[in-house]
């Protein structure tokens, strides 16, 4: 089990290398109806073997574990352990509640103070830094102070417009992942403006750990869904797992597809955690270049093929593309090594790669599609 990821899993990783309310006034049932950026579609068959399904609320979102090909008792045990460990990982990496990450942030704020680092955090920091560099800094977990300034480091939040001078000061301070230094068992930051928020990384990392565990237990078919970040293991009793991509402005899916063994899919959208102020939408995805929430995009979806840390990449890779917008999204996905990608802009125009178009079965009519190489 990956509850001990700070020990054995940390070594393996080293060698191979949040509630999201729609708006303050949205009713609870409306929030839950839209909580997933990807909806799992599990069309059943009366003659097929049973499929076990369990839900929980972790990482500030709804989490689902679906297991096929196992007895109900064994599937329940396996799913329960995965969900329990998700909860442990969530508490460990929580950006503002007491835990490992919050203690690290307290040390960063006292730069150049040093402290002992928990071993399991070493590969996480190293990997997040690598991915941040790949993205040209658009994926930047070091901007936690900006995220907090906009009120998104909270289970509930109110529409607000931060002081522009404070935003400008944090942007000028330019906190980066490369400001974090790990020396032996100690860590520190060269920049006191660094504050880690791994909200765009932790869910994908959890997918990889869960998939490793379930495969190690001999599971032949499972689907793990952490608020729309999904990974497939094997098949659903011999058939590919079917998932749907949430429409960013309407109930239900805008497209469906088959997700094959080891593939991971991730979506970043402006419809999960946002507020409206003076008729303008402000989402939780902050552009580190400006200090303001990214604009002009409703959603970005990526599919990552089976491979090392596919879940983590599926979580991370959609963020730089979302921030880059319609003009730069394709360059951003290429930089992250992603070929299957789709962007929906503020007008509802859909831009997607040829390979992504081949994978999708669009559910609506009169959709405006634009292929981008």
Secondary structure as a PSIPRED ss2 file (coil, helix, strand):
# PSIPRED VFORMAT (PSIPRED V4.0)

   1 X C   1.000  0.000  0.000
   2 X H   0.000  1.000  0.000
   3 X H   0.000  1.000  0.000
   4 X H   0.000  1.000  0.000
   5 X H   0.000  1.000  0.000
   6 X H   0.000  1.000  0.000
   7 X H   0.000  1.000  0.000
   8 X H   0.000  1.000  0.000
   9 X H   0.000  1.000  0.000
  10 X H   0.000  1.000  0.000
  11 X H   0.000  1.000  0.000
  12 X H   0.000  1.000  0.000
  13 X H   0.000  1.000  0.000
  14 X H   0.000  1.000  0.000
  15 X H   0.000  1.000  0.000
  16 X C   1.000  0.000  0.000
  17 X C   1.000  0.000  0.000
  18 X C   1.000  0.000  0.000
  19 X C   1.000  0.000  0.000
  20 X C   1.000  0.000  0.000
  21 X C   1.000  0.000  0.000
  22 X C   1.000  0.000  0.000
  23 X C   1.000  0.000  0.000
  24 X C   1.000  0.000  0.000
  25 X C   1.000  0.000  0.000
  26 X C   1.000  0.000  0.000
  27 X C   1.000  0.000  0.000
  28 X H   0.000  1.000  0.000
  29 X H   0.000  1.000  0.000
  30 X H   0.000  1.000  0.000
  31 X H   0.000  1.000  0.000
  32 X H   0.000  1.000  0.000
  33 X H   0.000  1.000  0.000
  34 X C   1.000  0.000  0.000
  35 X C   1.000  0.000  0.000
  36 X C   1.000  0.000  0.000
  37 X C   1.000  0.000  0.000
  38 X E   0.000  0.000  1.000
  39 X E   0.000  0.000  1.000
  40 X E   0.000  0.000  1.000
  41 X C   1.000  0.000  0.000
  42 X C   1.000  0.000  0.000
  43 X C   1.000  0.000  0.000
  44 X C   1.000  0.000  0.000
  45 X C   1.000  0.000  0.000
  46 X C   1.000  0.000  0.000
  47 X C   1.000  0.000  0.000
  48 X C   1.000  0.000  0.000
  49 X C   1.000  0.000  0.000
  50 X C   1.000  0.000  0.000
  51 X E   0.000  0.000  1.000
  52 X E   0.000  0.000  1.000
  53 X E   0.000  0.000  1.000
  54 X E   0.000  0.000  1.000
  55 X E   0.000  0.000  1.000
  56 X E   0.000  0.000  1.000
  57 X E   0.000  0.000  1.000
  58 X E   0.000  0.000  1.000
  59 X C   1.000  0.000  0.000
  60 X C   1.000  0.000  0.000
  61 X E   0.000  0.000  1.000
  62 X E   0.000  0.000  1.000
  63 X E   0.000  0.000  1.000
  64 X E   0.000  0.000  1.000
  65 X E   0.000  0.000  1.000
  66 X E   0.000  0.000  1.000
  67 X E   0.000  0.000  1.000
  68 X E   0.000  0.000  1.000
  69 X C   1.000  0.000  0.000
  70 X C   1.000  0.000  0.000
  71 X C   1.000  0.000  0.000
  72 X H   0.000  1.000  0.000
  73 X H   0.000  1.000  0.000
  74 X H   0.000  1.000  0.000
  75 X H   0.000  1.000  0.000
  76 X H   0.000  1.000  0.000
  77 X H   0.000  1.000  0.000
  78 X H   0.000  1.000  0.000
  79 X H   0.000  1.000  0.000
  80 X H   0.000  1.000  0.000
  81 X H   0.000  1.000  0.000
  82 X H   0.000  1.000  0.000
  83 X H   0.000  1.000  0.000
  84 X H   0.000  1.000  0.000
  85 X H   0.000  1.000  0.000
  86 X H   0.000  1.000  0.000
  87 X H   0.000  1.000  0.000
  88 X H   0.000  1.000  0.000
  89 X H   0.000  1.000  0.000
  90 X H   0.000  1.000  0.000
  91 X H   0.000  1.000  0.000
  92 X H   0.000  1.000  0.000
  93 X C   1.000  0.000  0.000
  94 X C   1.000  0.000  0.000
  95 X C   1.000  0.000  0.000
  96 X C   1.000  0.000  0.000
  97 X C   1.000  0.000  0.000
  98 X C   1.000  0.000  0.000
  99 X C   1.000  0.000  0.000
 100 X H   0.000  1.000  0.000
 101 X H   0.000  1.000  0.000
 102 X H   0.000  1.000  0.000
 103 X H   0.000  1.000  0.000
 104 X H   0.000  1.000  0.000
 105 X H   0.000  1.000  0.000
 106 X H   0.000  1.000  0.000
 107 X H   0.000  1.000  0.000
 108 X H   0.000  1.000  0.000
 109 X C   1.000  0.000  0.000
 110 X C   1.000  0.000  0.000
 111 X C   1.000  0.000  0.000
 112 X C   1.000  0.000  0.000
 113 X C   1.000  0.000  0.000
 114 X C   1.000  0.000  0.000
 115 X E   0.000  0.000  1.000
 116 X E   0.000  0.000  1.000
 117 X C   1.000  0.000  0.000
 118 X C   1.000  0.000  0.000
 119 X H   0.000  1.000  0.000
 120 X H   0.000  1.000  0.000
 121 X H   0.000  1.000  0.000
 122 X H   0.000  1.000  0.000
 123 X H   0.000  1.000  0.000
 124 X H   0.000  1.000  0.000
 125 X H   0.000  1.000  0.000
 126 X H   0.000  1.000  0.000
 127 X H   0.000  1.000  0.000
 128 X H   0.000  1.000  0.000
 129 X H   0.000  1.000  0.000
 130 X H   0.000  1.000  0.000
 131 X H   0.000  1.000  0.000
 132 X H   0.000  1.000  0.000
 133 X H   0.000  1.000  0.000
 134 X H   0.000  1.000  0.000
 135 X C   1.000  0.000  0.000
 136 X C   1.000  0.000  0.000
 137 X C   1.000  0.000  0.000
 138 X C   1.000  0.000  0.000
 139 X C   1.000  0.000  0.000
 140 X C   1.000  0.000  0.000
 141 X C   1.000  0.000  0.000
 142 X C   1.000  0.000  0.000
 143 X E   0.000  0.000  1.000
 144 X H   0.000  1.000  0.000
 145 X H   0.000  1.000  0.000
 146 X H   0.000  1.000  0.000
 147 X H   0.000  1.000  0.000
 148 X H   0.000  1.000  0.000
 149 X H   0.000  1.000  0.000
 150 X C   1.000  0.000  0.000
 151 X C   1.000  0.000  0.000
 152 X C   1.000  0.000  0.000
 153 X C   1.000  0.000  0.000
 154 X C   1.000  0.000  0.000
 155 X C   1.000  0.000  0.000
 156 X C   1.000  0.000  0.000
 157 X C   1.000  0.000  0.000
 158 X C   1.000  0.000  0.000
 159 X C   1.000  0.000  0.000
 160 X C   1.000  0.000  0.000
 161 X C   1.000  0.000  0.000
 162 X C   1.000  0.000  0.000
 163 X C   1.000  0.000  0.000
 164 X H   0.000  1.000  0.000
 165 X H   0.000  1.000  0.000
 166 X H   0.000  1.000  0.000
 167 X H   0.000  1.000  0.000
 168 X H   0.000  1.000  0.000
 169 X H   0.000  1.000  0.000
 170 X H   0.000  1.000  0.000
 171 X H   0.000  1.000  0.000
 172 X H   0.000  1.000  0.000
 173 X H   0.000  1.000  0.000
 174 X C   1.000  0.000  0.000
 175 X C   1.000  0.000  0.000
 176 X C   1.000  0.000  0.000
 177 X H   0.000  1.000  0.000
 178 X H   0.000  1.000  0.000
 179 X H   0.000  1.000  0.000
 180 X E   0.000  0.000  1.000
 181 X E   0.000  0.000  1.000
 182 X E   0.000  0.000  1.000
 183 X E   0.000  0.000  1.000
 184 X C   1.000  0.000  0.000
 185 X C   1.000  0.000  0.000
 186 X E   0.000  0.000  1.000
 187 X E   0.000  0.000  1.000
 188 X E   0.000  0.000  1.000
 189 X E   0.000  0.000  1.000
 190 X C   1.000  0.000  0.000
 191 X C   1.000  0.000  0.000
 192 X C   1.000  0.000  0.000
 193 X C   1.000  0.000  0.000
 194 X C   1.000  0.000  0.000
 195 X E   0.000  0.000  1.000
 196 X C   1.000  0.000  0.000
 197 X C   1.000  0.000  0.000
 198 X C   1.000  0.000  0.000
 199 X C   1.000  0.000  0.000
 200 X C   1.000  0.000  0.000
 201 X C   1.000  0.000  0.000
 202 X H   0.000  1.000  0.000
 203 X H   0.000  1.000  0.000
 204 X H   0.000  1.000  0.000
 205 X H   0.000  1.000  0.000
 206 X H   0.000  1.000  0.000
 207 X H   0.000  1.000  0.000
 208 X H   0.000  1.000  0.000
 209 X H   0.000  1.000  0.000
 210 X H   0.000  1.000  0.000
 211 X H   0.000  1.000  0.000
 212 X H   0.000  1.000  0.000
 213 X H   0.000  1.000  0.000
 214 X H   0.000  1.000  0.000
 215 X H   0.000  1.000  0.000
 216 X H   0.000  1.000  0.000
 217 X C   1.000  0.000  0.000
 218 X C   1.000  0.000  0.000
 219 X C   1.000  0.000  0.000
 220 X C   1.000  0.000  0.000
 221 X E   0.000  0.000  1.000
 222 X E   0.000  0.000  1.000
 223 X E   0.000  0.000  1.000
 224 X E   0.000  0.000  1.000
 225 X E   0.000  0.000  1.000
 226 X E   0.000  0.000  1.000
 227 X C   1.000  0.000  0.000
 228 X C   1.000  0.000  0.000
 229 X E   0.000  0.000  1.000
 230 X E   0.000  0.000  1.000
 231 X E   0.000  0.000  1.000
 232 X E   0.000  0.000  1.000
 233 X E   0.000  0.000  1.000
 234 X E   0.000  0.000  1.000
 235 X C   1.000  0.000  0.000
 236 X E   0.000  0.000  1.000
 237 X C   1.000  0.000  0.000
 238 X C   1.000  0.000  0.000
 239 X E   0.000  0.000  1.000
 240 X C   1.000  0.000  0.000
 241 X E   0.000  0.000  1.000
 242 X E   0.000  0.000  1.000
 243 X E   0.000  0.000  1.000
 244 X E   0.000  0.000  1.000
 245 X E   0.000  0.000  1.000
 246 X E   0.000  0.000  1.000
 247 X C   1.000  0.000  0.000
 248 X C   1.000  0.000  0.000
 249 X C   1.000  0.000  0.000
 250 X C   1.000  0.000  0.000
 251 X C   1.000  0.000  0.000
 252 X C   1.000  0.000  0.000
 253 X E   0.000  0.000  1.000
 254 X E   0.000  0.000  1.000
 255 X E   0.000  0.000  1.000
 256 X E   0.000  0.000  1.000
 257 X E   0.000  0.000  1.000
 258 X E   0.000  0.000  1.000
 259 X E   0.000  0.000  1.000
 260 X C   1.000  0.000  0.000
 261 X C   1.000  0.000  0.000
 262 X C   1.000  0.000  0.000
 263 X C   1.000  0.000  0.000
 264 X E   0.000  0.000  1.000
 265 X E   0.000  0.000  1.000
 266 X E   0.000  0.000  1.000
 267 X E   0.000  0.000  1.000
 268 X E   0.000  0.000  1.000
 269 X E   0.000  0.000  1.000
 270 X C   1.000  0.000  0.000
 271 X C   1.000  0.000  0.000
 272 X C   1.000  0.000  0.000
 273 X C   1.000  0.000  0.000
 274 X E   0.000  0.000  1.000
 275 X E   0.000  0.000  1.000
 276 X E   0.000  0.000  1.000
 277 X E   0.000  0.000  1.000
 278 X C   1.000  0.000  0.000
 279 X C   1.000  0.000  0.000
 280 X E   0.000  0.000  1.000
 281 X E   0.000  0.000  1.000
 282 X E   0.000  0.000  1.000
 283 X E   0.000  0.000  1.000
 284 X C   1.000  0.000  0.000
 285 X C   1.000  0.000  0.000
 286 X E   0.000  0.000  1.000
 287 X C   1.000  0.000  0.000
 288 X C   1.000  0.000  0.000
 289 X C   1.000  0.000  0.000
 290 X C   1.000  0.000  0.000
 291 X C   1.000  0.000  0.000
 292 X C   1.000  0.000  0.000
 293 X E   0.000  0.000  1.000
 294 X C   1.000  0.000  0.000
 295 X C   1.000  0.000  0.000
 296 X C   1.000  0.000  0.000
 297 X E   0.000  0.000  1.000
 298 X E   0.000  0.000  1.000
 299 X E   0.000  0.000  1.000
 300 X E   0.000  0.000  1.000
 301 X E   0.000  0.000  1.000
 302 X E   0.000  0.000  1.000
 303 X E   0.000  0.000  1.000
 304 X E   0.000  0.000  1.000
 305 X C   1.000  0.000  0.000
 306 X C   1.000  0.000  0.000
 307 X C   1.000  0.000  0.000
 308 X C   1.000  0.000  0.000
 309 X C   1.000  0.000  0.000
 310 X H   0.000  1.000  0.000
 311 X H   0.000  1.000  0.000
 312 X H   0.000  1.000  0.000
 313 X H   0.000  1.000  0.000
 314 X H   0.000  1.000  0.000
 315 X H   0.000  1.000  0.000
 316 X H   0.000  1.000  0.000
 317 X H   0.000  1.000  0.000
 318 X H   0.000  1.000  0.000
 319 X H   0.000  1.000  0.000
 320 X H   0.000  1.000  0.000
 321 X H   0.000  1.000  0.000
 322 X H   0.000  1.000  0.000
 323 X H   0.000  1.000  0.000
 324 X H   0.000  1.000  0.000
 325 X H   0.000  1.000  0.000
 326 X H   0.000  1.000  0.000
 327 X H   0.000  1.000  0.000
 328 X H   0.000  1.000  0.000
 329 X H   0.000  1.000  0.000
 330 X H   0.000  1.000  0.000
 331 X H   0.000  1.000  0.000
 332 X H   0.000  1.000  0.000
 333 X H   0.000  1.000  0.000
 334 X H   0.000  1.000  0.000
 335 X H   0.000  1.000  0.000
 336 X C   1.000  0.000  0.000
 337 X C   1.000  0.000  0.000
 338 X C   1.000  0.000  0.000
 339 X C   1.000  0.000  0.000
 340 X E   0.000  0.000  1.000
 341 X E   0.000  0.000  1.000
 342 X E   0.000  0.000  1.000
 343 X E   0.000  0.000  1.000
 344 X E   0.000  0.000  1.000
 345 X E   0.000  0.000  1.000
 346 X C   1.000  0.000  0.000
 347 X C   1.000  0.000  0.000
 348 X C   1.000  0.000  0.000
 349 X C   1.000  0.000  0.000
 350 X E   0.000  0.000  1.000
 351 X E   0.000  0.000  1.000
 352 X E   0.000  0.000  1.000
 353 X C   1.000  0.000  0.000
 354 X H   0.000  1.000  0.000
 355 X H   0.000  1.000  0.000
 356 X H   0.000  1.000  0.000
 357 X H   0.000  1.000  0.000
 358 X H   0.000  1.000  0.000
 359 X H   0.000  1.000  0.000
 360 X C   1.000  0.000  0.000
 361 X E   0.000  0.000  1.000
 362 X E   0.000  0.000  1.000
 363 X C   1.000  0.000  0.000
 364 X C   1.000  0.000  0.000
 365 X C   1.000  0.000  0.000
 366 X C   1.000  0.000  0.000
 367 X C   1.000  0.000  0.000
 368 X C   1.000  0.000  0.000
 369 X E   0.000  0.000  1.000
 370 X E   0.000  0.000  1.000
 371 X E   0.000  0.000  1.000
 372 X C   1.000  0.000  0.000
 373 X C   1.000  0.000  0.000
